[in-house]
Each structure stands twice: as C-alpha cells, then as structure tokens.
Amino acid sequence: MDNINKNNRERWNALARANVEYTRPFLDFTIEDAQRYIYRHTMLKDVRGKRVLCLAAGGGQDSVAFALLGADVTVFDLSDVQLERDRLGAAHHNLKVTAIHGDMRDLKVFPAKQFDIVWQPYSINFVPEVDSVICGVARILKPGGIYYLQFANPFVQIVDDEAWDGNAYPLNGQYLDGEDLSVYFPHWDVDQPDSTHRQLESPHEFRHTLGTIMNTLVQYNFIFLGLWEWMKPDADPEPGSWAHFTQTAPPWFDSFWRLAEN
C-alpha cells in the first residue's frame, strides 16, 4: 500500500464517519427510485441478473440501487467504513451484496471477463494515474460489456465555487495532468445534522486531462457511447450559489463506454 492509498483510505474513512453526502446509504430507496437513478441516462435498460461491479463506489448507494433492480452486485472500495455502509444498506433492504476491500488500481482479485457492467461513479480522480484502472476494467468486463465512468471536468477542477466576484469564477493555475489538487483545497467542510460543520482533511485528488481519460479508454478497446455534463437543476440560480456554479462550469462528466467484442 503506497502513501496515496494509505492516506486516502484514512481520509475517506474519516469522511464517512462524518457522514459526508456520498457516504450515506440509500435506506429509503424504492425500486422506482432505483430505476430513476440507474436508468437516468437511458443507456441501461434492464439489469436483472446482470453481474455488476460497483468500482470504488462504496457507501451503500449504487450497490443498493442495482441490487433493488435484481442485479448480482459486487462493490469494491478502499474505505472500510464505506463498505460497512454497503453492508448496512443491503441488510436494511434484505438484499445480497458482496463487499470487497481493495485498490481500484489492482483488480487481480477478479477473474477475466466476469462482469456485464462496471459502474464507477466519481472516484477515478482519487488515484494519480488512470491506466491501471482502465486496463483492469477492460480485463474483467465481458466483451460487449458496459463501463460507466464518472470523472471530474478537468478544465474547472481548480475553480473555487465560492470565489464568485460578481462577474466570474476565477480560473487559477495551469492545466496539468496528474497534479494533486488537494494542495489548493486541503479541507472539506462537512455539514452535520445539528447545522454545524466539521472540517476534515481532503483526500488526494488528481486532475486527469480529457485527452488522458478518452485516449486511455480507446487504447483499451472501449467504444464511446455518450457523455453528460452534471449540473444542479435550478431555473434561476443565484449568482455565487452551488447551482449557479454548476451551470457555469459543470464539475463532472458522466460517460458510458462499451468494450469491443473482438
């Protein structure tokens, strides 16, 4: 375990214990909620009986949604506490989910051509390079399998969403592949149920340029299916608000890829 891995494991465990948004299991989810969540891009139609790997997707959210829809779900994550949330969510809904601890850069625990779908929400930016992750996904996906990858919009990663100056959100720094961006944002502020805030150390988070992401996927025989920019819905967002920021500079992309069959 290298220092990046060790530190991020500790920091995500701390964030999960503080109940950051991405670590709260979907305990109130219904099948209808799961359908809206998993099928929202219309790229997946029916996952019943499909073997799904929720990659670096702990927290009891994505795994619960897929399991509610009848998929055979495995979740693989670096954070022990996140995996506890997956087990909690599965037990709450009386679902079967397999939770495995590990580093997304090393998927050798899985046989080749095992999964129909690899589902990776925002996590690839927490490792310094993408090649080992994408290579591993290509090995464990069945030919024709689907890879959902959510990743940061690299053009806006060092734009401070709280730095609205009345005219713009300032863009600072250069567009450098592999840069550790936690030096710009060393802390996360986590809202608590009593309306207080806890400040915790940020995980190491890295910029991967659009060329790096796209070209590496193509290198490993993935076929591009579609891309969506994430923006918070708001018809008239207040300048300087989170919704306004996302509609000015979408913070991440959702992408779908199919592994070539030859």
C-alpha positions as CSV (number, residue, x, y, z in Angstrom):
1,M,0.0,0.0,0.0
2,D,1.6,3.3,-1.1
3,N,1.2,6.6,0.8
4,I,-1.5,7.9,-1.5
5,N,-3.5,4.7,-1.0
6,K,-2.9,4.8,2.8
7,N,-3.8,8.4,3.2
8,N,-6.9,8.3,1.1
9,R,-8.1,5.2,3.0
10,E,-7.8,7.1,6.3
11,R,-9.3,10.3,4.9
12,W,-12.3,8.6,3.3
13,N,-12.9,6.6,6.5
14,A,-13.0,9.9,8.4
15,L,-15.3,11.5,5.8
16,A,-17.6,8.5,6.0
17,R,-17.7,8.7,9.8
18,A,-18.6,12.3,9.5
19,N,-21.5,11.3,7.1
20,V,-20.4,13.3,4.1
21,E,-23.1,13.2,1.4
22,Y,-21.5,10.4,-0.7
23,T,-21.3,8.0,2.3
24,R,-25.0,7.9,3.3
25,P,-26.7,4.6,2.3
26,F,-29.9,4.7,0.3
27,L,-32.0,3.3,3.2
28,D,-35.3,4.8,1.9
29,F,-34.8,3.8,-1.7
30,T,-37.6,2.1,-3.5
31,I,-37.5,0.1,-6.7
32,E,-38.9,3.1,-8.5
33,D,-36.1,5.3,-7.1
34,A,-33.5,2.8,-8.2
35,Q,-35.0,2.8,-11.7
36,R,-34.8,6.5,-12.0
37,Y,-31.2,6.5,-10.6
38,I,-29.7,3.7,-12.7
39,Y,-31.6,4.2,-15.9
40,R,-31.5,8.0,-15.9
41,H,-29.2,8.2,-18.9
42,T,-31.3,5.6,-20.8
43,M,-28.1,3.7,-21.6
44,L,-29.0,0.8,-19.4
45,K,-32.5,-0.8,-19.8
46,D,-32.8,-3.9,-17.6
47,V,-30.1,-5.1,-15.2
48,R,-31.9,-8.1,-13.7
49,G,-29.5,-11.0,-13.5
50,K,-26.5,-8.9,-14.7
51,R,-23.2,-9.2,-12.9
52,V,-22.4,-5.7,-11.8
53,L,-19.2,-4.3,-10.2
54,C,-19.6,-1.0,-8.3
55,L,-16.0,0.1,-8.6
56,A,-14.7,2.4,-5.9
57,A,-18.3,3.0,-5.2
58,G,-18.8,2.2,-1.5
59,G,-21.3,4.0,0.7
60,G,-24.4,1.9,0.3
61,Q,-25.8,3.9,-2.6
62,D,-25.0,2.5,-6.0
63,S,-24.8,-1.1,-4.8
64,V,-28.3,-0.8,-3.2
65,A,-29.8,0.7,-6.3
66,F,-28.5,-2.1,-8.5
67,A,-29.5,-4.9,-6.1
68,L,-33.0,-3.5,-5.8
69,L,-33.3,-3.9,-9.6
70,G,-32.2,-7.6,-9.4
71,A,-28.6,-7.4,-10.4
72,D,-25.8,-9.6,-8.9
73,V,-23.8,-6.9,-7.2
74,T,-20.2,-6.7,-6.0
75,V,-18.8,-3.5,-4.5
76,F,-15.1,-2.9,-4.4
77,D,-13.8,0.0,-2.4
78,L,-10.7,1.3,-0.5
79,S,-12.6,2.6,2.5
80,D,-13.6,0.1,5.3
81,V,-16.3,2.4,6.6
82,Q,-17.8,2.9,3.1
83,L,-18.0,-0.9,2.7
84,E,-19.8,-1.1,6.1
85,R,-22.4,1.3,4.7
86,D,-22.9,-1.1,1.7
87,R,-23.4,-4.0,4.1
88,L,-25.8,-1.8,6.1
89,G,-27.8,-0.8,3.1
90,A,-28.0,-4.4,1.8
91,A,-29.1,-5.7,5.2
92,H,-31.7,-2.9,5.6
93,H,-33.4,-3.9,2.2
94,N,-32.8,-7.7,2.7
95,L,-30.5,-7.7,-0.4
96,K,-27.4,-9.7,-1.2
97,V,-24.3,-7.5,-2.0
98,T,-20.7,-8.8,-1.9
99,A,-18.4,-6.1,-0.4
100,I,-14.6,-6.4,-1.1
101,H,-11.9,-4.2,0.2
102,G,-9.2,-3.1,-2.3
103,D,-7.5,-0.6,-4.5
104,M,-9.1,0.3,-7.9
105,R,-5.7,0.1,-9.5
106,D,-5.4,-3.6,-8.7
107,L,-8.3,-5.7,-9.8
108,K,-6.5,-9.0,-9.9
109,V,-8.9,-10.5,-7.3
110,F,-11.4,-10.8,-10.1
111,P,-11.3,-13.3,-12.9
112,A,-11.2,-12.1,-16.5
113,K,-14.5,-11.4,-18.3
114,Q,-16.5,-11.7,-15.1
115,F,-18.8,-8.6,-15.2
116,D,-21.5,-7.4,-17.6
117,I,-21.3,-3.9,-16.1
118,V,-18.6,-1.9,-14.3
119,W,-20.2,1.1,-12.7
120,Q,-17.7,3.7,-11.4
121,P,-19.1,6.9,-10.0
122,Y,-16.8,9.8,-9.0
123,S,-13.6,8.0,-7.8
124,I,-11.0,7.7,-10.6
125,N,-9.7,11.2,-9.7
126,F,-8.6,9.9,-6.3
127,V,-5.7,8.0,-7.9
128,P,-2.7,9.6,-9.6
129,E,-3.0,7.7,-13.0
130,V,-5.8,6.1,-14.9
131,D,-4.1,3.5,-17.0
132,S,-4.0,0.7,-14.4
133,V,-7.7,1.3,-13.5
134,I,-9.0,1.3,-17.1
135,C,-6.7,-1.7,-18.1
136,G,-8.1,-3.6,-15.1
137,V,-11.7,-2.8,-16.1
138,A,-11.1,-3.9,-19.7
139,R,-9.8,-7.3,-18.4
140,I,-12.7,-8.1,-16.0
141,L,-15.5,-6.9,-18.3
142,K,-17.1,-9.3,-20.7
143,P,-16.7,-8.4,-24.4
144,G,-19.6,-6.1,-25.2
145,G,-19.9,-5.1,-21.5
146,I,-20.7,-1.6,-20.4
147,Y,-18.4,0.7,-18.4
148,Y,-20.0,3.8,-16.7
149,L,-17.3,6.2,-15.7
150,Q,-17.9,9.5,-13.9
151,F,-14.9,11.8,-13.8
152,A,-14.1,15.4,-13.0
153,N,-14.3,18.1,-15.6
154,P,-10.6,18.8,-15.7
155,F,-11.0,22.3,-17.0
156,V,-12.6,23.6,-13.8
157,Q,-11.1,21.5,-11.1
158,I,-9.2,24.4,-9.5
159,V,-12.0,26.9,-9.9
160,D,-13.3,27.7,-6.4
161,D,-17.1,27.5,-6.4
162,E,-17.2,30.0,-3.5
163,A,-15.0,32.6,-5.3
164,W,-17.7,34.4,-7.4
165,D,-16.5,38.0,-7.7
166,G,-19.7,39.4,-9.2
167,N,-18.6,38.7,-12.8
168,A,-16.9,35.3,-12.9
169,Y,-15.4,32.4,-11.1
170,P,-11.6,32.9,-11.4
171,L,-9.6,30.2,-13.1
172,N,-6.3,29.7,-11.3
173,G,-3.3,27.6,-12.3
174,Q,-2.3,25.6,-15.3
175,Y,-3.9,22.6,-17.0
176,L,-1.5,19.9,-15.7
177,D,-2.2,16.2,-16.0
178,G,-1.7,14.3,-12.8
179,E,-1.5,17.3,-10.5
180,D,-2.5,16.7,-6.9
181,L,-5.3,19.3,-6.4
182,S,-5.7,18.8,-2.7
183,V,-2.9,21.4,-2.3
184,Y,-5.5,24.0,-3.4
185,F,-8.3,22.7,-1.3
186,P,-6.8,21.0,1.7
187,H,-10.0,20.6,3.6
188,W,-13.6,19.5,3.1
189,D,-16.4,21.2,5.2
190,V,-19.0,18.6,6.1
191,D,-22.5,19.6,7.2
192,Q,-23.7,18.0,10.3
193,P,-27.3,17.2,11.3
194,D,-27.2,19.9,14.0
195,S,-26.3,22.5,11.3
196,T,-22.7,22.7,12.4
197,H,-19.8,22.0,10.2
198,R,-16.8,19.7,10.5
199,Q,-13.6,20.4,8.7
200,L,-11.6,17.3,7.6
201,E,-8.5,16.7,5.5
202,S,-9.2,16.4,1.8
203,P,-8.4,13.1,0.1
204,H,-5.6,13.3,-2.5
205,E,-7.5,14.2,-5.7
206,F,-5.8,14.4,-9.1
207,R,-6.5,16.1,-12.4
208,H,-6.7,13.7,-15.4
209,T,-7.0,15.7,-18.6
210,L,-9.8,14.9,-21.0
211,G,-7.2,13.6,-23.5
212,T,-5.8,11.3,-20.9
213,I,-9.2,9.8,-20.0
214,M,-10.5,9.5,-23.5
215,N,-7.4,8.2,-25.2
216,T,-6.7,5.6,-22.5
217,L,-10.2,4.2,-22.8
218,V,-9.8,4.0,-26.6
219,Q,-6.4,2.3,-26.1
220,Y,-8.1,-0.5,-24.2
221,N,-10.7,-1.0,-26.8
222,F,-13.6,0.9,-25.3
223,I,-16.2,2.3,-27.7
224,F,-17.6,5.7,-26.7
225,L,-21.4,5.7,-26.2
226,G,-22.2,9.1,-24.7
227,L,-21.3,11.9,-22.3
228,W,-23.4,14.1,-20.0
229,E,-22.4,17.2,-18.0
230,W,-23.7,17.3,-14.4
231,M,-25.5,20.5,-13.4
232,K,-27.7,21.1,-10.4
233,P,-31.3,21.9,-11.7
234,D,-32.4,25.4,-10.9
235,A,-34.4,27.7,-13.3
236,D,-33.0,30.9,-11.8
237,P,-29.8,30.2,-9.7
238,E,-28.5,32.9,-7.5
239,P,-25.0,34.0,-8.7
240,G,-22.4,32.5,-6.4
241,S,-24.6,29.6,-5.4
242,W,-23.6,26.0,-6.0
243,A,-26.4,25.6,-8.6
244,H,-25.1,28.7,-10.4
245,F,-21.6,27.4,-10.3
246,T,-22.5,24.1,-11.8
247,Q,-24.5,25.8,-14.6
248,T,-21.5,28.0,-15.3
249,A,-18.8,25.3,-15.0
250,P,-20.2,21.7,-14.8
251,P,-18.0,20.0,-12.2
252,W,-18.0,16.4,-13.6
253,F,-19.0,14.2,-16.6
254,D,-21.0,11.0,-16.8
255,S,-19.7,8.8,-19.6
256,F,-20.7,5.4,-21.0
257,W,-18.5,3.0,-22.9
258,R,-18.8,-0.5,-24.4
259,L,-15.9,-2.9,-24.5
260,A,-15.3,-4.0,-28.1
261,E,-16.1,-7.7,-28.8
262,N,-13.1,-8.5,-30.8
